[in-house]
Amino acid sequence: MDAAHFPLPGPPEVAFLGRSNVGKSSLLNSLVGTTIARVSNTPGRTQMINFFGVNFKAGQPNPELLLVDLPGYGYAKAPREVVAQWSKFIDPYLREREPLVLCIALVDVSVPPQESDKRLLDFLRGAEREFIVVGTKSDRLSGNKLRTALKALEQELGASPILPFSSKTGDGKAELWRAIRGSYGQK
């Protein structure tokens, strides 16, 4: 699928990327306060690019922002042929999509830094895309362990700061919304 197959440019877009099972769907649902993305215990359930419109004021006919859920990378319980096709539409989307103002790279703060996460950030840097890194599942670690894990991720990934986020508790939600809205000039 080439860039011409995506919806026509409109509102700013914020893309969510990360390994399969990093908690993308849970984060998206937590962020908007309702179920928009299907949550599964099986890695690789998101198999296409999904666009979710967000309105901050009631009664607006068109979305102010699009949250974009991309298929996860790494291990996925999906046919190899399907997984092999993902880069054919994800890479052009990330490289060419004009309304894309921010990429949110999700990493699981409760596991050591992964090579696939480094490759994602290198890709985003090479594509000259603005990005922030969000450490999901931060509720799994206590204060000192969380700070240590975040520092290790920052060092290993060469990205700082990493915003901790918990879909269960909502910690980090306000900070993430500030970063998202700031990426396209909103307060």
Contacts in CASP RR format, 6 or more apart in sequence:
PFRMAT RR
TARGET T0000
AUTHOR 0000-0000-0000
METHOD contacts of the structure
MODEL  1
MDAAHFPLPGPPEVAFLGRSNVGKSSLLNSLVGTTIARVSNTPGRTQMIN
FFGVNFKAGQPNPELLLVDLPGYGYAKAPREVVAQWSKFIDPYLREREPL
VLCIALVDVSVPPQESDKRLLDFLRGAEREFIVVGTKSDRLSGNKLRTAL
KALEQELGASPILPFSSKTGDGKAELWRAIRGSYGQK
1 88 0 8 1.000
1 89 0 8 1.000
1 92 0 8 1.000
2 89 0 8 1.000
2 92 0 8 1.000
3 92 0 8 1.000
3 93 0 8 1.000
3 96 0 8 1.000
3 97 0 8 1.000
5 89 0 8 1.000
6 49 0 8 1.000
6 93 0 8 1.000
6 97 0 8 1.000
7 51 0 8 1.000
9 98 0 8 1.000
9 99 0 8 1.000
10 66 0 8 1.000
10 99 0 8 1.000
11 53 0 8 1.000
11 62 0 8 1.000
11 63 0 8 1.000
11 64 0 8 1.000
11 65 0 8 1.000
11 66 0 8 1.000
11 99 0 8 1.000
12 65 0 8 1.000
12 66 0 8 1.000
12 99 0 8 1.000
12 100 0 8 1.000
12 101 0 8 1.000
12 102 0 8 1.000
12 183 0 8 1.000
12 184 0 8 1.000
13 51 0 8 1.000
13 65 0 8 1.000
13 66 0 8 1.000
13 67 0 8 1.000
13 68 0 8 1.000
13 97 0 8 1.000
13 99 0 8 1.000
13 100 0 8 1.000
13 101 0 8 1.000
14 65 0 8 1.000
14 66 0 8 1.000
14 67 0 8 1.000
14 68 0 8 1.000
14 100 0 8 1.000
14 101 0 8 1.000
14 102 0 8 1.000
14 103 0 8 1.000
14 104 0 8 1.000
14 180 0 8 1.000
14 183 0 8 1.000
15 68 0 8 1.000
15 70 0 8 1.000
15 93 0 8 1.000
15 94 0 8 1.000
15 100 0 8 1.000
15 102 0 8 1.000
15 103 0 8 1.000
15 104 0 8 1.000
16 24 0 8 1.000
16 27 0 8 1.000
16 28 0 8 1.000
16 67 0 8 1.000
16 68 0 8 1.000
16 69 0 8 1.000
16 70 0 8 1.000
16 104 0 8 1.000
16 106 0 8 1.000
17 24 0 8 1.000
17 70 0 8 1.000
17 72 0 8 1.000
17 73 0 8 1.000
17 103 0 8 1.000
17 104 0 8 1.000
17 105 0 8 1.000
17 106 0 8 1.000
17 120 0 8 1.000
18 24 0 8 1.000
18 70 0 8 1.000
18 72 0 8 1.000
18 73 0 8 1.000
18 105 0 8 1.000
18 106 0 8 1.000
18 107 0 8 1.000
18 117 0 8 1.000
18 120 0 8 1.000
19 72 0 8 1.000
19 73 0 8 1.000
19 74 0 8 1.000
19 75 0 8 1.000
19 106 0 8 1.000
19 107 0 8 1.000
19 108 0 8 1.000
19 114 0 8 1.000
19 116 0 8 1.000
19 117 0 8 1.000
20 43 0 8 1.000
20 44 0 8 1.000
20 71 0 8 1.000
20 72 0 8 1.000
20 73 0 8 1.000
20 74 0 8 1.000
20 75 0 8 1.000
20 76 0 8 1.000
21 43 0 8 1.000
21 44 0 8 1.000
21 75 0 8 1.000
21 108 0 8 1.000
22 72 0 8 1.000
22 106 0 8 1.000
22 107 0 8 1.000
22 108 0 8 1.000
22 136 0 8 1.000
23 106 0 8 1.000
23 108 0 8 1.000
23 136 0 8 1.000
23 137 0 8 1.000
23 167 0 8 1.000
24 37 0 8 1.000
24 46 0 8 1.000
24 69 0 8 1.000
24 70 0 8 1.000
24 72 0 8 1.000
24 106 0 8 1.000
25 37 0 8 1.000
25 38 0 8 1.000
25 39 0 8 1.000
25 40 0 8 1.000
25 45 0 8 1.000
25 46 0 8 1.000
25 69 0 8 1.000
26 39 0 8 1.000
26 136 0 8 1.000
26 167 0 8 1.000
27 106 0 8 1.000
27 134 0 8 1.000
27 136 0 8 1.000
27 165 0 8 1.000
27 167 0 8 1.000
28 36 0 8 1.000
28 37 0 8 1.000
28 52 0 8 1.000
28 67 0 8 1.000
28 69 0 8 1.000
29 35 0 8 1.000
29 36 0 8 1.000
29 37 0 8 1.000
29 39 0 8 1.000
29 167 0 8 1.000
30 165 0 8 1.000
30 167 0 8 1.000
30 170 0 8 1.000
30 173 0 8 1.000
31 67 0 8 1.000
31 173 0 8 1.000
31 176 0 8 1.000
31 177 0 8 1.000
32 52 0 8 1.000
32 54 0 8 1.000
32 67 0 8 1.000
36 52 0 8 1.000
36 67 0 8 1.000
37 46 0 8 1.000
37 50 0 8 1.000
37 52 0 8 1.000
37 69 0 8 1.000
38 45 0 8 1.000
38 46 0 8 1.000
42 77 0 8 1.000
43 72 0 8 1.000
43 74 0 8 1.000
43 75 0 8 1.000
43 76 0 8 1.000
43 77 0 8 1.000
44 71 0 8 1.000
44 72 0 8 1.000
44 76 0 8 1.000
44 77 0 8 1.000
44 78 0 8 1.000
45 77 0 8 1.000
45 78 0 8 1.000
46 69 0 8 1.000
46 70 0 8 1.000
46 71 0 8 1.000
46 72 0 8 1.000
47 71 0 8 1.000
47 78 0 8 1.000
47 82 0 8 1.000
47 86 0 8 1.000
48 71 0 8 1.000
48 89 0 8 1.000
49 68 0 8 1.000
49 69 0 8 1.000
49 70 0 8 1.000
49 71 0 8 1.000
49 89 0 8 1.000
49 90 0 8 1.000
49 93 0 8 1.000
50 68 0 8 1.000
50 69 0 8 1.000
51 66 0 8 1.000
51 67 0 8 1.000
51 68 0 8 1.000
52 66 0 8 1.000
52 67 0 8 1.000
52 68 0 8 1.000
52 69 0 8 1.000
53 63 0 8 1.000
53 65 0 8 1.000
53 66 0 8 1.000
53 67 0 8 1.000
54 63 0 8 1.000
54 64 0 8 1.000
54 65 0 8 1.000
54 66 0 8 1.000
54 67 0 8 1.000
55 62 0 8 1.000
55 63 0 8 1.000
55 64 0 8 1.000
56 64 0 8 1.000
56 65 0 8 1.000
57 64 0 8 1.000
64 186 0 8 1.000
65 180 0 8 1.000
65 184 0 8 1.000
66 99 0 8 1.000
68 100 0 8 1.000
70 90 0 8 1.000
70 93 0 8 1.000
71 86 0 8 1.000
71 90 0 8 1.000
72 86 0 8 1.000
73 86 0 8 1.000
73 116 0 8 1.000
73 120 0 8 1.000
74 116 0 8 1.000
76 83 0 8 1.000
93 100 0 8 1.000
94 100 0 8 1.000
94 103 0 8 1.000
94 123 0 8 1.000
94 124 0 8 1.000
94 127 0 8 1.000
94 129 0 8 1.000
95 127 0 8 1.000
100 129 0 8 1.000
101 130 0 8 1.000
101 183 0 8 1.000
101 184 0 8 1.000
102 130 0 8 1.000
102 131 0 8 1.000
102 132 0 8 1.000
102 179 0 8 1.000
102 180 0 8 1.000
102 183 0 8 1.000
102 184 0 8 1.000
103 124 0 8 1.000
103 129 0 8 1.000
103 130 0 8 1.000
103 131 0 8 1.000
103 132 0 8 1.000
104 131 0 8 1.000
104 132 0 8 1.000
104 133 0 8 1.000
104 134 0 8 1.000
104 176 0 8 1.000
104 180 0 8 1.000
105 117 0 8 1.000
105 120 0 8 1.000
105 121 0 8 1.000
105 124 0 8 1.000
105 131 0 8 1.000
105 132 0 8 1.000
105 133 0 8 1.000
105 134 0 8 1.000
105 159 0 8 1.000
106 133 0 8 1.000
106 134 0 8 1.000
106 135 0 8 1.000
106 136 0 8 1.000
107 113 0 8 1.000
107 114 0 8 1.000
107 117 0 8 1.000
107 133 0 8 1.000
107 134 0 8 1.000
107 135 0 8 1.000
107 136 0 8 1.000
107 153 0 8 1.000
107 157 0 8 1.000
107 162 0 8 1.000
108 135 0 8 1.000
108 136 0 8 1.000
108 137 0 8 1.000
109 135 0 8 1.000
109 136 0 8 1.000
109 137 0 8 1.000
109 138 0 8 1.000
109 140 0 8 1.000
109 141 0 8 1.000
109 146 0 8 1.000
109 149 0 8 1.000
109 150 0 8 1.000
109 153 0 8 1.000
109 162 0 8 1.000
109 164 0 8 1.000
110 137 0 8 1.000
110 140 0 8 1.000
110 141 0 8 1.000
110 149 0 8 1.000
112 152 0 8 1.000
112 156 0 8 1.000
113 152 0 8 1.000
113 153 0 8 1.000
113 156 0 8 1.000
113 157 0 8 1.000
117 157 0 8 1.000
118 156 0 8 1.000
118 157 0 8 1.000
121 131 0 8 1.000
121 133 0 8 1.000
121 157 0 8 1.000
121 158 0 8 1.000
121 159 0 8 1.000
124 131 0 8 1.000
130 183 0 8 1.000
131 159 0 8 1.000
132 163 0 8 1.000
132 179 0 8 1.000
133 153 0 8 1.000
133 157 0 8 1.000
133 159 0 8 1.000
133 162 0 8 1.000
133 163 0 8 1.000
134 162 0 8 1.000
134 163 0 8 1.000
134 164 0 8 1.000
134 165 0 8 1.000
134 176 0 8 1.000
135 150 0 8 1.000
135 153 0 8 1.000
135 162 0 8 1.000
135 163 0 8 1.000
135 164 0 8 1.000
135 165 0 8 1.000
136 165 0 8 1.000
136 166 0 8 1.000
136 167 0 8 1.000
137 166 0 8 1.000
137 167 0 8 1.000
138 146 0 8 1.000
138 164 0 8 1.000
138 165 0 8 1.000
138 166 0 8 1.000
138 171 0 8 1.000
138 172 0 8 1.000
139 166 0 8 1.000
139 168 0 8 1.000
139 169 0 8 1.000
139 171 0 8 1.000
141 149 0 8 1.000
146 164 0 8 1.000
150 161 0 8 1.000
150 162 0 8 1.000
150 164 0 8 1.000
153 159 0 8 1.000
153 162 0 8 1.000
154 160 0 8 1.000
154 161 0 8 1.000
154 162 0 8 1.000
163 172 0 8 1.000
163 175 0 8 1.000
163 176 0 8 1.000
163 179 0 8 1.000
164 171 0 8 1.000
164 172 0 8 1.000
165 171 0 8 1.000
165 172 0 8 1.000
165 173 0 8 1.000
165 176 0 8 1.000
166 172 0 8 1.000
181 187 0 8 1.000
END
